[in-house]
Amino acid sequence: MSEANTEYQALLDEMIRTGKLKPEYKEILLEIGEMGNKACNLGLIDGLSWREDANNVIIDQYEILIQHNNFLYLTFAETRDYLKNLIAGAEIEQLEKV
């Protein structure tokens, strides 16, 4: 486990402890974080972040910045699936170039 991943887990644990994050969101946020980093590194997206309500509590919505300042607003499950498919498509494309 990377140091960044350990720090991210600690952040999520603290957010759960303080009531800013529902415990059931932790695992999917870890998955999204890992895939989001990979998608950014591959140049597939420009960034992403979770959404919060007026009390700064994490809600089941992610914002993905795609090219040309366009945003996608998806649920956590939709975000995970979108990133998984995006990365898989890019990997297939790379294999086809070989």
PyMOL commands that place a pseudoatom at each C-alpha (Angstrom):
pseudoatom trace, name=CA, resn=MET, resi=1, chain=A, elem=C, hetatm=0, pos=[0.000, 0.000, 0.000]
pseudoatom trace, name=CA, resn=SER, resi=2, chain=A, elem=C, hetatm=0, pos=[1.390, 3.380, -0.976]
pseudoatom trace, name=CA, resn=GLU, resi=3, chain=A, elem=C, hetatm=0, pos=[1.949, 6.189, 1.503]
pseudoatom trace, name=CA, resn=ALA, resi=4, chain=A, elem=C, hetatm=0, pos=[-0.604, 8.336, -0.328]
pseudoatom trace, name=CA, resn=ASN, resi=5, chain=A, elem=C, hetatm=0, pos=[-3.194, 5.550, -0.103]
pseudoatom trace, name=CA, resn=THR, resi=6, chain=A, elem=C, hetatm=0, pos=[-2.485, 5.148, 3.630]
pseudoatom trace, name=CA, resn=GLU, resi=7, chain=A, elem=C, hetatm=0, pos=[-2.949, 8.892, 4.135]
pseudoatom trace, name=CA, resn=TYR, resi=8, chain=A, elem=C, hetatm=0, pos=[-6.167, 8.850, 2.097]
pseudoatom trace, name=CA, resn=GLN, resi=9, chain=A, elem=C, hetatm=0, pos=[-7.518, 5.969, 4.206]
pseudoatom trace, name=CA, resn=ALA, resi=10, chain=A, elem=C, hetatm=0, pos=[-6.650, 7.878, 7.364]
pseudoatom trace, name=CA, resn=LEU, resi=11, chain=A, elem=C, hetatm=0, pos=[-8.468, 10.946, 5.997]
pseudoatom trace, name=CA, resn=LEU, resi=12, chain=A, elem=C, hetatm=0, pos=[-11.560, 8.878, 5.219]
pseudoatom trace, name=CA, resn=ASP, resi=13, chain=A, elem=C, hetatm=0, pos=[-11.438, 7.262, 8.681]
pseudoatom trace, name=CA, resn=GLU, resi=14, chain=A, elem=C, hetatm=0, pos=[-11.293, 10.708, 10.289]
pseudoatom trace, name=CA, resn=MET, resi=15, chain=A, elem=C, hetatm=0, pos=[-14.202, 11.887, 8.178]
pseudoatom trace, name=CA, resn=ILE, resi=16, chain=A, elem=C, hetatm=0, pos=[-16.213, 8.843, 9.266]
pseudoatom trace, name=CA, resn=ARG, resi=17, chain=A, elem=C, hetatm=0, pos=[-15.321, 9.519, 12.902]
pseudoatom trace, name=CA, resn=THR, resi=18, chain=A, elem=C, hetatm=0, pos=[-16.502, 13.136, 12.657]
pseudoatom trace, name=CA, resn=GLY, resi=19, chain=A, elem=C, hetatm=0, pos=[-19.698, 12.261, 10.788]
pseudoatom trace, name=CA, resn=LYS, resi=20, chain=A, elem=C, hetatm=0, pos=[-18.660, 13.814, 7.474]
pseudoatom trace, name=CA, resn=LEU, resi=21, chain=A, elem=C, hetatm=0, pos=[-18.683, 10.485, 5.629]
pseudoatom trace, name=CA, resn=LYS, resi=22, chain=A, elem=C, hetatm=0, pos=[-20.935, 7.433, 5.845]
pseudoatom trace, name=CA, resn=PRO, resi=23, chain=A, elem=C, hetatm=0, pos=[-18.862, 4.320, 6.640]
pseudoatom trace, name=CA, resn=GLU, resi=24, chain=A, elem=C, hetatm=0, pos=[-20.387, 2.425, 3.719]
pseudoatom trace, name=CA, resn=TYR, resi=25, chain=A, elem=C, hetatm=0, pos=[-18.817, 4.935, 1.281]
pseudoatom trace, name=CA, resn=LYS, resi=26, chain=A, elem=C, hetatm=0, pos=[-15.217, 4.279, 2.322]
pseudoatom trace, name=CA, resn=GLU, resi=27, chain=A, elem=C, hetatm=0, pos=[-14.417, 1.276, 0.109]
pseudoatom trace, name=CA, resn=ILE, resi=28, chain=A, elem=C, hetatm=0, pos=[-15.917, 2.724, -3.042]
pseudoatom trace, name=CA, resn=LEU, resi=29, chain=A, elem=C, hetatm=0, pos=[-14.110, 6.028, -2.449]
pseudoatom trace, name=CA, resn=LEU, resi=30, chain=A, elem=C, hetatm=0, pos=[-10.822, 4.141, -2.149]
pseudoatom trace, name=CA, resn=GLU, resi=31, chain=A, elem=C, hetatm=0, pos=[-11.553, 2.403, -5.469]
pseudoatom trace, name=CA, resn=ILE, resi=32, chain=A, elem=C, hetatm=0, pos=[-12.527, 5.679, -7.147]
pseudoatom trace, name=CA, resn=GLY, resi=33, chain=A, elem=C, hetatm=0, pos=[-9.430, 7.396, -5.761]
pseudoatom trace, name=CA, resn=GLU, resi=34, chain=A, elem=C, hetatm=0, pos=[-7.125, 4.753, -7.189]
pseudoatom trace, name=CA, resn=MET, resi=35, chain=A, elem=C, hetatm=0, pos=[-8.831, 4.656, -10.583]
pseudoatom trace, name=CA, resn=GLY, resi=36, chain=A, elem=C, hetatm=0, pos=[-9.145, 8.444, -10.670]
pseudoatom trace, name=CA, resn=ASN, resi=37, chain=A, elem=C, hetatm=0, pos=[-5.409, 8.852, -10.160]
pseudoatom trace, name=CA, resn=LYS, resi=38, chain=A, elem=C, hetatm=0, pos=[-4.728, 6.363, -12.938]
pseudoatom trace, name=CA, resn=ALA, resi=39, chain=A, elem=C, hetatm=0, pos=[-7.179, 8.101, -15.306]
pseudoatom trace, name=CA, resn=CYS, resi=40, chain=A, elem=C, hetatm=0, pos=[-5.565, 11.480, -14.571]
pseudoatom trace, name=CA, resn=ASN, resi=41, chain=A, elem=C, hetatm=0, pos=[-2.070, 10.076, -15.094]
pseudoatom trace, name=CA, resn=LEU, resi=42, chain=A, elem=C, hetatm=0, pos=[-3.160, 8.608, -18.432]
pseudoatom trace, name=CA, resn=GLY, resi=43, chain=A, elem=C, hetatm=0, pos=[-4.603, 11.969, -19.469]
pseudoatom trace, name=CA, resn=LEU, resi=44, chain=A, elem=C, hetatm=0, pos=[-8.119, 10.567, -19.721]
pseudoatom trace, name=CA, resn=ILE, resi=45, chain=A, elem=C, hetatm=0, pos=[-9.634, 13.097, -17.307]
pseudoatom trace, name=CA, resn=ASP, resi=46, chain=A, elem=C, hetatm=0, pos=[-8.461, 16.408, -15.919]
pseudoatom trace, name=CA, resn=GLY, resi=47, chain=A, elem=C, hetatm=0, pos=[-9.625, 15.846, -12.349]
pseudoatom trace, name=CA, resn=LEU, resi=48, chain=A, elem=C, hetatm=0, pos=[-12.380, 14.664, -10.060]
pseudoatom trace, name=CA, resn=SER, resi=49, chain=A, elem=C, hetatm=0, pos=[-13.807, 15.299, -6.621]
pseudoatom trace, name=CA, resn=TRP, resi=50, chain=A, elem=C, hetatm=0, pos=[-16.636, 14.216, -4.405]
pseudoatom trace, name=CA, resn=ARG, resi=51, chain=A, elem=C, hetatm=0, pos=[-19.548, 16.494, -3.675]
pseudoatom trace, name=CA, resn=GLU, resi=52, chain=A, elem=C, hetatm=0, pos=[-20.668, 17.773, -0.273]
pseudoatom trace, name=CA, resn=ASP, resi=53, chain=A, elem=C, hetatm=0, pos=[-23.948, 19.038, 1.104]
pseudoatom trace, name=CA, resn=ALA, resi=54, chain=A, elem=C, hetatm=0, pos=[-24.372, 22.384, 2.899]
pseudoatom trace, name=CA, resn=ASN, resi=55, chain=A, elem=C, hetatm=0, pos=[-22.979, 20.828, 6.112]
pseudoatom trace, name=CA, resn=ASN, resi=56, chain=A, elem=C, hetatm=0, pos=[-19.831, 19.560, 4.348]
pseudoatom trace, name=CA, resn=VAL, resi=57, chain=A, elem=C, hetatm=0, pos=[-21.034, 15.959, 4.553]
pseudoatom trace, name=CA, resn=ILE, resi=58, chain=A, elem=C, hetatm=0, pos=[-20.017, 13.806, 1.593]
pseudoatom trace, name=CA, resn=ILE, resi=59, chain=A, elem=C, hetatm=0, pos=[-22.985, 12.887, -0.600]
pseudoatom trace, name=CA, resn=ASP, resi=60, chain=A, elem=C, hetatm=0, pos=[-23.258, 10.065, -3.151]
pseudoatom trace, name=CA, resn=GLN, resi=61, chain=A, elem=C, hetatm=0, pos=[-22.068, 12.181, -6.067]
pseudoatom trace, name=CA, resn=TYR, resi=62, chain=A, elem=C, hetatm=0, pos=[-18.771, 12.663, -7.850]
pseudoatom trace, name=CA, resn=GLU, resi=63, chain=A, elem=C, hetatm=0, pos=[-17.770, 15.443, -10.214]
pseudoatom trace, name=CA, resn=ILE, resi=64, chain=A, elem=C, hetatm=0, pos=[-15.410, 14.468, -13.038]
pseudoatom trace, name=CA, resn=LEU, resi=65, chain=A, elem=C, hetatm=0, pos=[-13.672, 17.148, -15.069]
pseudoatom trace, name=CA, resn=ILE, resi=66, chain=A, elem=C, hetatm=0, pos=[-13.252, 15.898, -18.586]
pseudoatom trace, name=CA, resn=GLN, resi=67, chain=A, elem=C, hetatm=0, pos=[-11.616, 17.744, -21.449]
pseudoatom trace, name=CA, resn=HIS, resi=68, chain=A, elem=C, hetatm=0, pos=[-12.637, 21.270, -22.422]
pseudoatom trace, name=CA, resn=ASN, resi=69, chain=A, elem=C, hetatm=0, pos=[-13.939, 22.166, -18.944]
pseudoatom trace, name=CA, resn=ASN, resi=70, chain=A, elem=C, hetatm=0, pos=[-16.891, 19.799, -19.175]
pseudoatom trace, name=CA, resn=PHE, resi=71, chain=A, elem=C, hetatm=0, pos=[-18.123, 18.127, -16.021]
pseudoatom trace, name=CA, resn=LEU, resi=72, chain=A, elem=C, hetatm=0, pos=[-19.870, 14.839, -15.405]
pseudoatom trace, name=CA, resn=TYR, resi=73, chain=A, elem=C, hetatm=0, pos=[-21.931, 14.418, -12.238]
pseudoatom trace, name=CA, resn=LEU, resi=74, chain=A, elem=C, hetatm=0, pos=[-22.332, 10.772, -11.332]
pseudoatom trace, name=CA, resn=THR, resi=75, chain=A, elem=C, hetatm=0, pos=[-23.161, 8.651, -8.296]
pseudoatom trace, name=CA, resn=PHE, resi=76, chain=A, elem=C, hetatm=0, pos=[-20.273, 6.777, -6.676]
pseudoatom trace, name=CA, resn=ALA, resi=77, chain=A, elem=C, hetatm=0, pos=[-21.249, 3.519, -8.421]
pseudoatom trace, name=CA, resn=GLU, resi=78, chain=A, elem=C, hetatm=0, pos=[-21.583, 5.271, -11.785]
pseudoatom trace, name=CA, resn=THR, resi=79, chain=A, elem=C, hetatm=0, pos=[-18.223, 6.987, -11.254]
pseudoatom trace, name=CA, resn=ARG, resi=80, chain=A, elem=C, hetatm=0, pos=[-16.491, 3.692, -10.470]
pseudoatom trace, name=CA, resn=ASP, resi=81, chain=A, elem=C, hetatm=0, pos=[-17.991, 2.065, -13.575]
pseudoatom trace, name=CA, resn=TYR, resi=82, chain=A, elem=C, hetatm=0, pos=[-17.210, 5.063, -15.792]
pseudoatom trace, name=CA, resn=LEU, resi=83, chain=A, elem=C, hetatm=0, pos=[-13.556, 5.128, -14.690]
pseudoatom trace, name=CA, resn=LYS, resi=84, chain=A, elem=C, hetatm=0, pos=[-13.203, 1.355, -15.001]
pseudoatom trace, name=CA, resn=ASN, resi=85, chain=A, elem=C, hetatm=0, pos=[-14.539, 1.442, -18.577]
pseudoatom trace, name=CA, resn=LEU, resi=86, chain=A, elem=C, hetatm=0, pos=[-12.515, 4.522, -19.493]
pseudoatom trace, name=CA, resn=ILE, resi=87, chain=A, elem=C, hetatm=0, pos=[-9.254, 2.964, -18.305]
pseudoatom trace, name=CA, resn=ALA, resi=88, chain=A, elem=C, hetatm=0, pos=[-10.048, -0.412, -19.904]
pseudoatom trace, name=CA, resn=GLY, resi=89, chain=A, elem=C, hetatm=0, pos=[-10.771, 1.326, -23.218]
pseudoatom trace, name=CA, resn=ALA, resi=90, chain=A, elem=C, hetatm=0, pos=[-7.476, 3.200, -23.062]
pseudoatom trace, name=CA, resn=GLU, resi=91, chain=A, elem=C, hetatm=0, pos=[-5.574, 0.008, -22.269]
pseudoatom trace, name=CA, resn=ILE, resi=92, chain=A, elem=C, hetatm=0, pos=[-7.203, -1.827, -25.194]
pseudoatom trace, name=CA, resn=GLU, resi=93, chain=A, elem=C, hetatm=0, pos=[-6.357, 1.093, -27.460]
pseudoatom trace, name=CA, resn=GLN, resi=94, chain=A, elem=C, hetatm=0, pos=[-2.723, 0.920, -26.377]
pseudoatom trace, name=CA, resn=LEU, resi=95, chain=A, elem=C, hetatm=0, pos=[-2.597, -2.831, -27.053]
pseudoatom trace, name=CA, resn=GLU, resi=96, chain=A, elem=C, hetatm=0, pos=[-4.045, -2.327, -30.526]
pseudoatom trace, name=CA, resn=LYS, resi=97, chain=A, elem=C, hetatm=0, pos=[-1.258, 0.153, -31.346]
pseudoatom trace, name=CA, resn=VAL, resi=98, chain=A, elem=C, hetatm=0, pos=[1.376, -2.485, -30.649]
for i in range(1, 98): cmd.bond("trace and resi %d" % i, "trace and resi %d" % (i + 1))
show_as sticks, trace
zoom trace
